Amino acid sequence: MSMPTKRNRDISEYASTASSSNTDDTQIPPVTDATQIPSVNESSDVDFDAGPSSKRPKLQQSIKDSFEEIISYATKSCEKAKKIDNAILYFICKDSQPFSVVDNEGFQYLLKVTAPHYKIPSRSTITRWIDDKYDVLSTMLKIKISNVEHVTLTSDIWSDMQMRSFLDVTAHFGVGTEFQSITLGVYPLDERHTSEYIARDLRRTCNDWGFGNDQVSMVVTDNGPNMVRAVEIAFEKRKHLSCFAHTLNLVAQHSLQIEEVQNLIRFLELTNSISDILISNKTAPAMLTGLELNIAASLLDLLRPLEAATKEVSAYKYCTSSK
């Protein structure tokens, strides 16, 4: 089962900027912003009124109209079919669904109910559409970035549930008064996370998207020595900026290293196992003292400013470094 990564995220983030037209199943459906897809409540084909007085007789289609609708779906010349094609692409890319979702019984049943004459594209067709759509949208994005004077990059290493490591690179820039963020790449890390290895992927990102080091005004990463050194190798030392949110998180994590706090966290993690023991034990554990309760309340007051600051710098619609 293939899981969409880099190309899917690029398409879903940049989908609202492109348009195209199709005449057959081999072409790519036009990209539509999710906000342009009408909600169920806006549909004139569905009546949610439950009262018997609200029921209206349905007009039956003529045989000619029925056949024309079936033929239009089959030839993909129907505008509604194109919208469904695009909605499936958007669904897969936006929600990081596997391409095989079109083979799932539940998904097929959903479309059978909502659009019984629609021909669901195969997994190979979806793969071809997404690859071609990525090529089109990436070309458009390269043109847009080439006209931007300054670009800020953010990069981080993260692991999925299978403990596979990836390097994420995101570009942030302004177009007029609009602030935009685009994921440029998600690269699997198959070697040791050395600074030279990471710097190679950072340089590759710039080369792939057609902008030079002079356009990169700043690169934001965590405080890891390998990330800091990688930015120095790929760009310059003065272009590195430590992530303030990561630094705040380190402060909070450091406070949790207190032995009493660690014991409390461990107790909460083993609550289910401990509950069985406590039920069978007639002697209750010692209660928290008044001093310990006061310390716990003070700890909450101490951590609240960190929570507020973390939320403030985690925004993406404005430049957080100017706060």
C-alpha positions as CSV (number, residue, x, y, z in Angstrom):
1,M,0.0,0.0,0.0
2,S,1.5,3.3,-1.0
3,M,1.2,6.3,1.2
4,P,1.3,9.8,-0.5
5,T,4.0,12.1,1.0
6,K,5.8,15.0,-0.7
7,R,3.7,15.2,-3.8
8,N,0.3,14.9,-2.1
9,R,1.2,17.7,0.4
10,D,2.4,20.0,-2.3
11,I,-0.8,19.5,-4.3
12,S,-3.2,19.9,-1.4
13,E,-1.5,23.1,-0.3
14,Y,-1.2,24.7,-3.7
15,A,-4.4,23.2,-5.3
16,S,-6.4,26.4,-5.2
17,T,-4.0,28.2,-7.6
18,A,-4.3,26.0,-10.7
19,S,-6.9,25.1,-13.3
20,S,-7.1,22.9,-16.3
21,S,-9.6,21.3,-18.7
22,N,-10.2,17.6,-19.6
23,T,-11.9,15.8,-22.4
24,D,-11.3,12.1,-21.5
25,D,-10.2,9.9,-18.7
26,T,-6.5,10.1,-19.6
27,Q,-6.3,13.7,-18.8
28,I,-6.1,15.3,-15.3
29,P,-9.2,16.7,-13.7
30,P,-9.1,20.5,-12.9
31,V,-8.1,21.5,-9.5
32,T,-10.9,23.0,-7.3
33,D,-10.5,24.7,-4.0
34,A,-12.3,22.7,-1.3
35,T,-14.2,25.8,-0.4
36,Q,-15.8,25.7,-3.8
37,I,-17.3,22.3,-3.2
38,P,-20.9,22.9,-2.1
39,S,-21.9,21.5,1.3
40,V,-24.7,19.0,1.7
41,N,-26.9,21.6,3.2
42,E,-26.6,23.7,0.0
43,S,-27.6,20.8,-2.3
44,S,-31.0,21.2,-3.9
45,D,-31.2,17.4,-4.5
46,V,-31.5,16.5,-0.8
47,D,-34.4,17.4,1.4
48,F,-33.8,17.0,5.2
49,D,-37.2,18.1,6.4
50,A,-38.6,15.1,8.3
51,G,-42.3,16.2,8.5
52,P,-44.8,14.5,6.3
53,S,-46.1,17.8,5.1
54,S,-42.7,18.7,3.7
55,K,-42.6,15.7,1.3
56,R,-42.6,16.7,-2.4
57,P,-43.2,14.4,-5.3
58,K,-40.1,13.6,-7.2
59,L,-40.0,14.1,-11.0
60,Q,-38.9,11.0,-12.8
61,Q,-36.3,11.5,-15.5
62,S,-37.2,10.6,-19.1
63,I,-35.4,7.6,-20.6
64,K,-33.5,9.9,-23.0
65,D,-32.3,12.1,-20.1
66,S,-31.2,9.0,-18.1
67,F,-29.2,7.6,-21.0
68,E,-27.6,11.0,-21.7
69,E,-26.5,11.2,-18.0
70,I,-25.0,7.7,-18.1
71,I,-23.2,8.4,-21.3
72,S,-21.8,11.7,-20.0
73,Y,-20.4,10.0,-16.9
74,A,-18.9,7.3,-19.0
75,T,-17.1,9.7,-21.3
76,K,-16.0,12.0,-18.5
77,S,-17.4,14.9,-20.4
78,C,-19.8,15.8,-17.6
79,E,-18.8,18.7,-15.4
80,K,-20.1,16.9,-12.4
81,A,-17.8,13.9,-13.2
82,K,-14.9,16.3,-13.4
83,K,-15.7,17.8,-10.1
84,I,-15.9,14.3,-8.5
85,D,-12.6,13.4,-10.1
86,N,-11.0,16.5,-8.6
87,A,-12.7,15.9,-5.2
88,I,-11.2,12.4,-5.0
89,L,-7.8,13.8,-5.7
90,Y,-8.2,16.6,-3.1
91,F,-9.5,14.0,-0.6
92,I,-6.4,11.8,-1.1
93,C,-3.9,14.6,-1.0
94,K,-5.4,16.7,1.8
95,D,-6.0,13.8,4.2
96,S,-2.9,11.8,3.2
97,Q,-5.0,8.8,2.1
98,P,-3.4,5.8,0.3
99,F,-4.1,5.6,-3.4
100,S,-5.8,2.2,-2.7
101,V,-8.7,4.0,-1.0
102,V,-10.6,4.0,-4.3
103,D,-10.6,0.1,-4.0
104,N,-12.2,0.2,-0.5
105,E,-15.7,-1.2,-0.3
106,G,-17.0,1.7,1.9
107,F,-15.6,4.3,-0.5
108,Q,-17.1,2.6,-3.5
109,Y,-20.5,2.3,-1.7
110,L,-20.4,6.0,-0.9
111,L,-20.0,7.0,-4.5
112,K,-22.5,4.4,-5.6
113,V,-25.1,6.1,-3.4
114,T,-24.1,9.7,-4.3
115,A,-23.3,9.3,-8.0
116,P,-24.5,5.8,-9.2
117,H,-23.5,6.5,-12.8
118,Y,-20.0,7.7,-12.0
119,K,-17.1,5.5,-13.0
120,I,-14.6,5.3,-10.2
121,P,-11.0,5.7,-11.4
122,S,-8.6,2.9,-10.8
123,R,-5.6,3.2,-8.5
124,S,-3.2,3.4,-11.5
125,T,-5.3,6.2,-12.9
126,I,-5.2,8.1,-9.6
127,T,-1.4,7.6,-9.5
128,R,-1.0,9.0,-13.0
129,W,-3.3,12.0,-12.3
130,I,-1.4,12.9,-9.1
131,D,2.0,12.6,-10.8
132,D,0.9,14.8,-13.7
133,K,-0.9,17.3,-11.5
134,Y,2.3,17.5,-9.4
135,D,4.4,18.3,-12.5
136,V,1.9,21.1,-13.5
137,L,1.6,22.6,-10.1
138,S,5.3,22.4,-9.3
139,T,6.1,24.3,-12.5
140,M,3.6,27.0,-11.5
141,L,5.1,27.2,-8.0
142,K,8.6,27.5,-9.4
143,I,7.5,30.5,-11.5
144,K,5.9,32.1,-8.4
145,I,9.0,31.5,-6.2
146,S,11.3,32.9,-8.9
147,N,9.5,36.3,-8.6
148,V,9.9,36.3,-4.8
149,E,12.8,38.4,-3.4
150,H,13.1,36.7,0.0
151,V,12.2,33.2,1.2
152,T,12.4,31.8,4.7
153,L,12.8,28.1,5.2
154,T,11.8,25.9,8.2
155,S,13.1,22.4,8.5
156,D,12.5,19.6,11.0
157,I,13.2,15.9,11.4
158,W,10.3,13.7,12.5
159,S,9.4,10.0,12.6
160,D,6.2,8.2,11.7
161,M,4.6,5.3,13.6
162,Q,7.0,2.8,11.9
163,M,9.9,4.9,13.3
164,R,11.0,6.0,9.8
165,S,12.7,9.4,9.8
166,F,11.9,12.2,7.4
167,L,13.3,15.7,6.8
168,D,10.6,18.3,6.2
169,V,11.4,21.5,4.4
170,T,8.8,24.3,4.1
171,A,9.1,27.7,2.4
172,H,7.5,30.9,3.7
173,F,7.2,34.0,1.7
174,G,4.9,37.0,1.0
175,V,3.0,37.8,-2.2
176,G,1.7,41.3,-1.9
177,T,0.0,41.4,1.5
178,E,-0.6,37.6,1.6
179,F,1.6,35.3,3.6
180,Q,2.1,31.9,2.0
181,S,3.6,28.6,3.3
182,I,4.4,25.7,0.9
183,T,5.9,22.3,1.8
184,L,8.8,21.9,-0.7
185,G,9.8,18.4,0.3
186,V,9.5,15.5,2.7
187,Y,12.7,13.4,2.3
188,P,13.2,10.0,3.9
189,L,16.4,9.8,5.9
190,D,18.0,6.4,5.2
191,E,21.5,7.3,6.7
192,R,22.8,8.6,9.9
193,H,21.5,12.1,10.6
194,T,24.8,13.9,10.1
195,S,25.0,17.6,9.4
196,E,26.5,16.9,5.9
197,Y,23.7,14.5,5.0
198,I,21.0,17.0,6.1
199,A,22.8,19.9,4.3
200,R,22.8,17.9,1.1
201,D,19.0,17.6,1.2
202,L,18.6,21.3,2.0
203,R,20.8,22.2,-1.0
204,R,18.8,19.8,-3.2
205,T,15.6,21.5,-2.2
206,C,16.8,24.8,-3.3
207,N,18.1,23.4,-6.6
208,D,14.9,21.5,-7.3
209,W,12.7,24.6,-6.8
210,G,15.0,26.9,-8.7
211,F,16.0,29.5,-6.0
212,G,19.5,30.4,-4.9
213,N,21.1,31.0,-1.5
214,D,20.8,34.7,-2.0
215,Q,17.0,34.4,-1.9
216,V,17.0,32.5,1.4
217,S,17.0,35.1,4.1
218,M,16.7,32.7,7.1
219,V,16.4,29.0,8.0
220,V,14.6,28.1,11.2
221,T,15.4,24.7,12.9
222,D,15.5,23.3,16.3
223,N,18.6,23.6,18.5
224,G,20.1,20.2,17.5
225,P,23.8,20.5,16.7
226,N,23.4,18.5,13.5
227,M,20.6,20.8,12.2
228,V,22.5,24.0,13.2
229,R,25.7,22.8,11.5
230,A,23.7,21.6,8.4
231,V,22.4,25.2,7.9
232,E,25.9,26.6,8.2
233,I,27.2,24.1,5.6
234,A,24.3,24.6,3.1
235,F,24.0,28.4,3.6
236,E,25.7,30.6,6.2
237,K,26.0,30.7,9.9
238,R,24.2,34.1,10.1
239,K,21.2,32.6,8.3
240,H,20.3,30.2,11.0
241,L,17.6,31.0,13.5
242,S,16.7,28.7,16.4
243,C,13.0,27.8,16.8
244,F,11.7,29.8,19.8
245,A,8.8,27.3,20.2
246,H,11.3,24.4,20.5
247,T,13.3,26.4,23.1
248,L,10.1,26.9,25.1
249,N,9.3,23.2,24.9
250,L,12.8,22.4,26.3
251,V,12.0,24.6,29.3
252,A,8.8,22.7,30.0
253,Q,10.5,19.3,29.4
254,H,13.3,20.3,31.8
255,S,10.8,21.1,34.6
256,L,9.4,17.6,34.1
257,Q,12.8,16.1,35.0
258,I,12.1,16.7,38.7
259,E,12.0,13.3,40.4
260,E,8.6,13.9,42.0
261,V,7.1,15.0,38.7
262,Q,8.5,11.9,36.9
263,N,7.1,9.7,39.6
264,L,3.6,11.3,39.1
265,I,3.8,10.9,35.3
266,R,4.9,7.2,35.8
267,F,1.9,6.7,38.1
268,L,-0.5,8.0,35.6
269,E,1.0,5.8,32.9
270,L,0.5,2.7,35.1
271,T,-3.0,3.7,36.3
272,N,-4.8,0.6,35.1
273,S,-2.2,-1.8,36.5
274,I,-2.0,0.1,39.8
275,S,-5.8,0.2,40.2
276,D,-6.0,-3.6,40.3
277,I,-3.4,-3.7,43.0
278,L,-5.1,-0.9,45.0
279,I,-8.5,-2.7,44.9
280,S,-7.0,-5.8,46.3
281,N,-5.0,-3.9,49.0
282,K,-6.9,-2.9,52.1
283,T,-4.3,-0.2,53.0
284,A,-4.9,3.0,51.1
285,P,-1.8,5.0,49.9
286,A,-0.8,8.1,51.7
287,M,-2.7,11.3,50.6
288,L,-0.9,14.3,49.2
289,T,0.1,16.8,51.9
290,G,-1.1,20.4,51.9
291,L,2.3,21.5,50.8
292,E,2.4,19.1,47.8
293,L,-1.1,20.3,46.7
294,N,0.1,23.9,46.9
295,I,3.2,23.0,44.8
296,A,1.0,21.3,42.2
297,A,-1.2,24.4,41.9
298,S,1.9,26.7,41.7
299,L,3.3,24.5,38.9
300,L,0.2,25.0,36.8
301,D,0.4,28.7,37.2
302,L,4.1,28.5,36.2
303,L,3.4,26.5,33.0
304,R,0.4,28.6,31.8
305,P,2.6,31.4,30.3
306,L,4.6,28.8,28.5
307,E,1.3,27.4,27.0
308,A,0.2,30.8,25.9
309,A,3.6,31.7,24.3
310,T,3.7,28.3,22.5
311,K,0.3,28.9,21.0
312,E,1.3,32.4,20.0
313,V,4.4,31.3,18.1
314,S,2.8,28.3,16.5
315,A,0.7,30.4,14.1
316,Y,1.3,30.3,10.4
317,K,-0.9,33.2,9.1
318,Y,1.5,35.8,10.3
319,C,5.3,36.3,10.9
320,T,5.8,35.1,14.5
321,S,9.4,36.5,14.8
322,S,8.0,40.0,14.8
323,K,5.9,39.3,17.9
